[in-house]
């Protein structure tokens, strides 16, 4: 299934003994069949409002070389203003679920995942859509974050680089979410390529004009990139900083499973800032600080994300790395 | 029922033709039976975490003249991290509901309202508890707001005045919620006196250390006031500014009921600031501004409160007024 996420062709611009990524030009097919979804989580309202708006007024999603198609991923959750009805839709796109017998279909999101997979996939097939933008919000102070599976996805890394240079009204860090070799469970994994946008802070069930503006700016920037790419623009090699998921940290809990300490005020809203050994992470309700005892700095993200209490995640620990990305171009002939 | 909210005695300190409130000393009975609830809405987490903490460690709620009792108003909503299970608990305390036949008891919150009324009421009876603090959070930027039914509740206005002077780490505006002569539907209306605390901004389902600190500071300040009051301290007359509810404003909607415009970025987070004629209130997704066309300034509050989308409230319009509050003292003999 993962083969479709591989480039079309590698062209080595100069022969060397040592592999130097800057010497490669990687060719990809143009991205013509593009979809945008806004309510994979039904209470993340910037995407919900934009998708609903674009369903009525799709002109903003048109470019010279393609038109993106908006759709509602989880209309039932949107109606109830909840993240999901039966289970997290954005954890429902593993092949095992998508190809399971219909016994699990009493769960709304499994039924819906299969429907979406038929509409814009099927995942791993030749007829799957080229690209999906998946719009999310977080209660964390993540700015206008670009969520990519891994830097080996060179096309999407170029897209992220383009957005960082062209959408400058908010910080636009890159979050590399893949831990190890696990298959992606996210909605955009059914298309050849995907990008999730994560804008925060915004409370669940609330639409804020500032968050919506950033989400809109990101989507427009992504569409601009695709248009340039489709027209044959060559994008040169570059180096880029990104944050890679190391591990997830739970809240301190008592023996009965109750949360015993909350995010420390010094950590709250500090997404992507370094957490150094000795820095406070949590504060008990008795006022005691719980410090970070690791050996090296980490970069916390999704700090105090509302939906992650049930997932037992207080924040994600990231490392900050620099990556070399080779040049790319669309094979337009 | 409302008689219990009347003072015990009025003492006119000097005879005059014109009634001058500053000449009165109003006597009240001490407040000895005091309760604190934290999850009237199960996803407003500062109160939830504090109430759970105090149930295990109640010493913080002790004073020389009394000990406040913490309780969980809506444990089932807390468990699910939702505002309510079947209907809003804080709209379930009208006498008509509390004295209804048990037919409505399939609704969890009606059953729970009746239970709470038996524990700390019954509403309007002689055995009802003296005072209830009800802890709330909002997604709006309301600071550490004190919600009082009306300024005629002189004892609670003195309490609010004391909190404003002694808890200075956040703005502590007074919100007068009663519109006309309607009977109160709120949980604290079952006790002789009540005060709701509304701390924001905090997303639903999230506990932030800053919001929790303010909530804790408010509760401690209220308990300090009650202790001084119970000891016989005389509180002199004063003038005070407060915000009184005028009306509630809905979002602009299309003919099918869908929200067509969101809170304008110039209004977002401006709770208790004046909204002047000609100021923008909403912004459509096409980028058009919708302005406030009233004749006089109003003071919006609960701007973009997440739980009020379903209630069709974009914000509450308030007027800012100054009130004269007469002196009070507890009748300790």
Boltz contact constraints between the chains, C-beta under 6 A:
constraints:
  - contact:
      token1: [A, 53]
      token2: [B, 285]
      max_distance: 6.0
  - contact:
      token1: [A, 139]
      token2: [B, 203]
      max_distance: 6.0
  - contact:
      token1: [A, 139]
      token2: [B, 206]
      max_distance: 6.0
  - contact:
      token1: [A, 203]
      token2: [B, 139]
      max_distance: 6.0
  - contact:
      token1: [A, 203]
      token2: [B, 203]
      max_distance: 6.0
  - contact:
      token1: [A, 203]
      token2: [B, 306]
      max_distance: 6.0
  - contact:
      token1: [A, 204]
      token2: [B, 204]
      max_distance: 6.0
  - contact:
      token1: [A, 205]
      token2: [B, 306]
      max_distance: 6.0
  - contact:
      token1: [A, 206]
      token2: [B, 139]
      max_distance: 6.0
  - contact:
      token1: [A, 206]
      token2: [B, 304]
      max_distance: 6.0
  - contact:
      token1: [A, 206]
      token2: [B, 306]
      max_distance: 6.0
  - contact:
      token1: [A, 207]
      token2: [B, 262]
      max_distance: 6.0
  - contact:
      token1: [A, 209]
      token2: [B, 262]
      max_distance: 6.0
  - contact:
      token1: [A, 209]
      token2: [B, 265]
      max_distance: 6.0
  - contact:
      token1: [A, 209]
      token2: [B, 268]
      max_distance: 6.0
  - contact:
      token1: [A, 209]
      token2: [B, 283]
      max_distance: 6.0
  - contact:
      token1: [A, 210]
      token2: [B, 265]
      max_distance: 6.0
  - contact:
      token1: [A, 262]
      token2: [B, 207]
      max_distance: 6.0
  - contact:
      token1: [A, 262]
      token2: [B, 209]
      max_distance: 6.0
  - contact:
      token1: [A, 265]
      token2: [B, 209]
      max_distance: 6.0
  - contact:
      token1: [A, 265]
      token2: [B, 210]
      max_distance: 6.0
  - contact:
      token1: [A, 268]
      token2: [B, 209]
      max_distance: 6.0
  - contact:
      token1: [A, 283]
      token2: [B, 209]
      max_distance: 6.0
  - contact:
      token1: [A, 285]
      token2: [B, 53]
      max_distance: 6.0
  - contact:
      token1: [A, 304]
      token2: [B, 206]
      max_distance: 6.0
  - contact:
      token1: [A, 306]
      token2: [B, 203]
      max_distance: 6.0
  - contact:
      token1: [A, 306]
      token2: [B, 205]
      max_distance: 6.0
  - contact:
      token1: [A, 306]
      token2: [B, 206]
      max_distance: 6.0
